[in-house]
Amino acid sequence: MRVIAWLVEGTWPACVDAVRAHAPDDAEVVLLHVSGPDVPAVAHGAFAGLLGRGHPAGHRPAGDWGSDPGDRLEALGGTSAAALLDAAAERLGRPCVREERSGRVEREVVAAAEGAELLVLARDGDRSRLGPKSLGPAVRFAVDHAPCPVLLVWPEPAPALGTIPPPPPHRH
Amino acid sequence: MLAWAVVRPFGWPEAVTAVPAAGIAVATGAISLDHARAEAERLGPVVGFLAAVLVLAHFCDVEGLFQACGAWTARWAGGRPVRLLTAVFALASAITAVLSLDATIVLLTPVVFATAARTGVRPKPHVYACTHLSNTASLLLPVSNLTNLLAFAASGLSFTRFAALMALPWLAAIGAEYLVFRRFFARDLAAAAPADRDTGEAPRLPLFALVTVGCTLAGFVVASAFGVEPAWVAAAGALVLAGRALARRKATPLSVVRAAAPAFLAFVLALGIVVRAVVDNGLADVLGHLVPSGTGLPALLGIAALAALLANLINNLPAVLVLLPLAAPVGPGAVLAVLLGVNIGPNLTYAGSLATLLWRRIVQQHEHDVDLGEFTRLGLLAVPSSLAVAVVALWGSLQVL
């Protein structure tokens, strides 16, 4: 049995704990982290918007006015993803596979879940009340398109049932 | 020439065409030699000032100032995303105001990303804040943005008066951005990281760099009181930091020259002459009808909106050069309103202007790109609100001061 745990900054411990609680002992656990392109791309764009600075082609050492901060962000992103997976593997405390992907986050998750028996992920929306808004766009996409069973967890203790608004009045 | 500056075939510096273009403008009589000389004389101190600030920022980085800032914010925020955002806002606003927007984009953004990643916080709101603040927080001082330097030379204001008039708009615009960010990124900011991540060792205090920057800022105030060109003060500060780096063999004469970005300086000078030629040859008549006269609140709002629109279409450098000759006769209020527009406006597109954005989309330099819809939604919320409150604050400052 193959279990994929999709880990995101800030909410990943809940996913790891869910794997520990629910995955069978003989399951192959894959810890997945996906780096989105948009944060480095914003830095690339801001740099390109600096008109007239004569940015040379090719890489320049960090700190030089010609060094694109977006490149630096991409490199740092790789390091921090590895650090997150290390911390998660330590918390899991059993053998696992680490998988780093980059690209459109929600699509990479769905692609990684192909052939798996379980996808574990955490809600990433408004978590102050129960309801559909507790899923952000990425998790919504993954839940809707997952080609396997899904285990959806709350990163923190779930809100009380009372956070559900009362049903609308019955209409005749 | 603008097209070249955006497209930049073969990765050549923009100055490669800008300088010959300025030469042609003079040679063909599109601009009289007197006007060209006047423009060059006006821009000379601006270019010198710019070079000094770039050198200052570069050697602050060499001294470890930005690394130390990252470590301080990490310790203060302690893995709490909202606190980190507040710290990033304070830091990026201060660095943009004092060491220019180039420093925030090139030097601070990677540090902020690393800080967020190290403390387990989602980096997106913080990196977006850096890019937005590099524009919005560049209102305060003439050194914060090249557009300010150009306007400063044309407005006839003293350094302190410029800063005094812009202080309230600066704070108002940053405040508006902060509220928009808190709301827009509420979900990302609610994802609290596990608290046991290590926040790094206590950073070494880069005392020398801090003292030099502090003295340079104080020097600006003193110099403008005595009528001395503030560019000299900036040059002194830059020389102190560069000299120290040279003495400690952390820099070579070549790296000091590189830090001053000579190709950029040549580009600014040439762009000024070419734009002057275009304005002399009819653009002034066309835009003259569009620029509202008067310094009432509606006129200031109109000027700022026009400037923001133009900055988004072409880029804020040419936009400010086009609008300055038209706004300068109206008075300092109009010049500062132009600055609010051209500095805050570019946040609408993540690449500063439609021209750059379109070109980037065409060549697809990067395999993946920004979620354009999301960034534009953020810009549509942040730009009008921060621009409006900044103009009202400017109007208020003009009434009081």
Interface residues (C-beta under 8 A of the other chain):
Chain A: V8 E9 G10 T11 P13 P37 D38 V39 A41 V42 A43 H44 G45 A46 F47 A48 G49 L50 L51 G52 R53 G54 H55 P56 A57 G58 A62 G63 D64 W65 S67 P69 G70 R72 L73 L76 G77 T79 S80 A83 L84 A87 G103 R104 D124 G125 D126 R127 G136 P155 E156
Chain B: A5 V6 R8 F10 G11 P13 E14 A15 A18 L54 H58 D61 V62 P81 L101 D102 I105 V106 L107 T109 P110 F113 A114 A117 R118 G120 V121 R122 P123 K124 V127 Y128 C130 T131 S134 A186 R187 D188 A190 A191 A192 A193 P194 R197 R258 A259 A261 A263 F264 F267 V268 L271 N315 N316 L317 P346 T349 Y350 A351 G352 S353 T356 L357 R360 Q365 H366 E367 H368 D369 V370 D371 E374 F375
